[in-house]
Amino acid sequence: MVDLDTQVRNADLDRWLSSRFVADVQLRSDLITLYAFEAELLGIPTRVTQPLLAEMRYRWWADQMDGVFAGEPRKGHPVLEALTNIVRRHGLEREPFNALIEAHIGRVHGEPHDLEAFYVGPMQVAVRVLAGWGHDDKVVGAGRVWGLAQVGRLDDARSALGAANAALKGLPSDGFPAVAHAALIRPSEAEPLKKLRLTWAMLRGRL
């Protein structure tokens, strides 16, 4: 069985690279758990081509959130068990997870990307894990930059960088690895260059 860290590295290199800047081993593992959950959702359309079948799988994940937030995950499922643990320890709320799953269901039925649900909400959750509560408003711009880049709107992403960086000035440095990947708005860049960009972003606290 592939461990969660390897799963995320294979599915989401940019965020895996940014997670390397989390010094605390437990918090890094928590961040990887969030990204592994998202990787599970992202992988469904690659395995199921019919929208209704994909929706059924997403509904399964939605149902599993009952157990996750009740502290009773599906036994033997590493992502659900790990997610339950961090939900309890960090006091995470269910709404961003529900919104993400619903956004995925919308996508398989041809709806536009919901940037807030796909990118802003998960980034806010990641920041809560690393830096605690009270920073949601500081990372909205960074989440939108990341989302715009992911859907191919690179000019819009570049235009949004200034406002995103202004908001990030109030973000504690402990939380910055949860947003640093938004500096990688060129998806085709080689891994060594991505590492350099992330290091520079971390040093400056800017995307």
C-alpha positions as CSV (number, residue, x, y, z in Angstrom):
1,M,0.0,0.0,0.0
2,V,1.3,3.4,-0.9
3,D,1.8,5.7,2.1
4,L,0.1,9.1,2.2
5,D,3.3,11.0,1.6
6,T,4.1,9.1,-1.5
7,Q,0.5,9.4,-2.7
8,V,0.6,13.1,-2.4
9,R,4.0,13.4,-4.1
10,N,2.7,11.4,-7.0
11,A,-0.6,13.3,-7.3
12,D,0.3,16.8,-6.2
13,L,3.9,17.7,-6.5
14,D,3.6,21.4,-5.9
15,R,1.9,21.1,-2.6
16,W,4.1,18.2,-1.6
17,L,7.1,20.4,-2.2
18,S,5.7,23.2,-0.1
19,S,5.0,20.8,2.7
20,R,8.7,20.1,3.0
21,F,9.1,23.5,4.6
22,V,7.0,22.5,7.6
23,A,9.6,21.7,10.3
24,D,7.3,20.0,12.7
25,V,7.0,16.4,11.7
26,Q,3.5,15.9,13.0
27,L,2.2,19.1,11.4
28,R,3.8,18.1,8.1
29,S,2.0,14.8,8.4
30,D,-1.3,16.6,9.1
31,L,-0.8,18.7,6.0
32,I,-0.1,15.7,3.9
33,T,-3.3,14.1,5.2
34,L,-5.3,17.0,3.9
35,Y,-3.6,16.8,0.5
36,A,-4.1,13.0,0.4
37,F,-7.8,13.5,0.9
38,E,-7.9,15.9,-2.0
39,A,-5.9,13.5,-4.1
40,E,-8.5,10.8,-3.5
41,L,-11.2,13.1,-4.8
42,L,-9.1,14.4,-7.8
43,G,-8.4,10.8,-8.8
44,I,-12.1,9.7,-9.2
45,P,-12.7,11.1,-12.7
46,T,-9.5,9.4,-13.9
47,R,-11.0,6.0,-12.8
48,V,-14.6,6.5,-13.7
49,T,-15.7,8.1,-17.0
50,Q,-19.5,8.2,-16.5
51,P,-20.6,11.3,-14.5
52,L,-23.3,9.4,-12.5
53,L,-20.8,6.7,-11.4
54,A,-18.3,9.4,-10.4
55,E,-21.0,11.2,-8.4
56,M,-21.8,7.9,-6.6
57,R,-18.1,7.7,-5.5
58,Y,-18.2,11.3,-4.4
59,R,-21.4,10.7,-2.4
60,W,-19.6,7.8,-0.7
61,W,-16.9,10.2,0.4
62,A,-19.6,12.6,1.6
63,D,-21.2,9.9,3.6
64,Q,-17.8,9.0,5.2
65,M,-17.5,12.6,6.6
66,D,-20.2,11.5,9.1
67,G,-17.8,9.1,10.6
68,V,-14.8,11.4,10.3
69,F,-16.5,14.2,12.2
70,A,-18.0,11.8,14.8
71,G,-14.6,10.4,15.5
72,E,-15.6,7.0,14.0
73,P,-13.9,6.6,10.6
74,R,-14.2,3.7,8.3
75,K,-11.7,1.2,9.7
76,G,-8.7,0.2,7.6
77,H,-8.9,3.3,5.4
78,P,-5.7,5.3,6.0
79,V,-6.9,8.6,4.6
80,L,-10.1,8.6,6.6
81,E,-8.4,7.4,9.8
82,A,-5.7,10.1,9.5
83,L,-8.3,12.7,8.6
84,T,-10.4,11.9,11.7
85,N,-7.3,12.3,13.9
86,I,-6.5,15.8,12.6
87,V,-10.1,16.9,12.6
88,R,-10.2,16.1,16.3
89,R,-6.8,17.6,17.3
90,H,-7.3,20.8,15.3
91,G,-11.0,21.3,15.8
92,L,-11.7,21.5,12.1
93,E,-15.1,22.3,10.7
94,R,-17.0,20.1,8.2
95,E,-18.3,22.8,5.8
96,P,-15.1,23.2,3.7
97,F,-14.9,19.4,3.2
98,N,-18.6,19.3,2.2
99,A,-18.1,22.2,-0.2
100,L,-15.1,20.6,-1.8
101,I,-16.9,17.3,-2.5
102,E,-20.0,19.2,-3.9
103,A,-17.7,21.2,-6.1
104,H,-16.2,17.9,-7.5
105,I,-19.7,16.6,-8.2
106,G,-20.5,19.8,-10.0
107,R,-17.4,19.5,-12.2
108,V,-18.2,15.9,-13.3
109,H,-21.5,17.3,-14.5
110,G,-19.9,20.1,-16.5
111,E,-20.2,23.0,-14.0
112,P,-17.4,25.6,-13.9
113,H,-14.6,25.4,-11.3
114,D,-15.7,26.8,-8.0
115,L,-12.5,28.5,-7.1
116,E,-13.6,29.1,-3.5
117,A,-14.5,25.5,-2.8
118,F,-11.6,23.9,-4.7
119,Y,-8.8,26.2,-3.7
120,V,-9.6,28.9,-1.1
121,G,-11.4,26.7,1.4
122,P,-8.7,23.9,1.4
123,M,-6.0,26.5,1.8
124,Q,-7.7,28.0,4.8
125,V,-8.1,24.6,6.4
126,A,-4.4,24.0,5.8
127,V,-3.5,27.3,7.4
128,R,-5.6,26.5,10.4
129,V,-3.7,23.2,10.9
130,L,-0.3,25.0,10.7
131,A,-1.0,28.4,12.4
132,G,-4.3,28.1,14.2
133,W,-7.5,30.0,13.7
134,G,-8.1,33.6,12.8
135,H,-6.2,33.8,9.5
136,D,-8.9,32.9,6.9
137,D,-9.2,36.4,5.4
138,K,-5.4,36.6,4.9
139,V,-5.2,33.7,2.5
140,V,-8.2,34.2,0.3
141,G,-6.2,36.0,-2.3
142,A,-3.5,33.4,-2.3
143,G,-6.1,30.7,-2.8
144,R,-7.5,32.5,-5.7
145,V,-4.1,33.0,-7.3
146,W,-3.5,29.2,-7.0
147,G,-6.9,28.4,-8.4
148,L,-6.6,30.8,-11.3
149,A,-3.3,29.2,-12.2
150,Q,-4.7,25.7,-11.9
151,V,-7.5,26.4,-14.4
152,G,-5.1,28.0,-16.9
153,R,-5.9,31.7,-16.2
154,L,-2.3,32.6,-15.8
155,D,-2.6,36.3,-16.6
156,D,-5.4,36.7,-14.1
157,A,-3.3,34.8,-11.5
158,R,-0.3,37.2,-12.1
159,S,-2.6,40.2,-11.8
160,A,-3.9,39.0,-8.4
161,L,-0.5,38.5,-6.9
162,G,-0.2,42.0,-5.5
163,A,-3.4,41.9,-3.5
164,A,-2.6,38.4,-2.3
165,N,0.8,39.3,-1.1
166,A,-0.5,42.4,0.7
167,A,-3.0,40.2,2.6
168,L,-0.3,37.7,3.5
169,K,1.7,40.2,5.4
170,G,-0.4,39.4,8.5
171,L,0.0,35.6,8.1
172,P,2.3,34.0,10.7
173,S,5.4,32.4,9.2
174,D,4.3,29.0,10.5
175,G,1.3,29.1,8.2
176,F,3.2,30.1,5.0
177,P,4.0,26.6,3.8
178,A,0.2,26.1,3.4
179,V,0.1,28.9,0.8
180,A,3.6,28.9,-0.7
181,H,2.7,26.6,-3.6
182,A,0.6,29.5,-5.0
183,A,4.0,31.0,-6.1
184,L,4.2,28.1,-8.6
185,I,1.9,29.5,-11.3
186,R,3.8,27.9,-14.1
187,P,2.7,24.3,-14.0
188,S,5.2,23.0,-16.6
189,E,8.3,24.1,-14.7
190,A,10.8,21.5,-13.8
191,E,11.0,20.3,-10.2
192,P,14.4,21.9,-9.4
193,L,13.1,25.3,-10.5
194,K,9.9,24.9,-8.4
195,K,12.1,24.1,-5.4
196,L,14.0,27.4,-5.9
197,R,10.8,29.4,-6.3
198,L,9.4,27.9,-3.2
199,T,12.6,28.6,-1.2
200,W,12.6,32.2,-2.4
201,A,8.9,32.6,-1.5
202,M,9.5,31.1,2.0
203,L,12.4,33.5,2.6
204,R,10.4,36.5,1.6
205,G,7.1,35.5,2.9
206,R,5.7,36.5,-0.5
207,L,4.3,34.6,-3.5
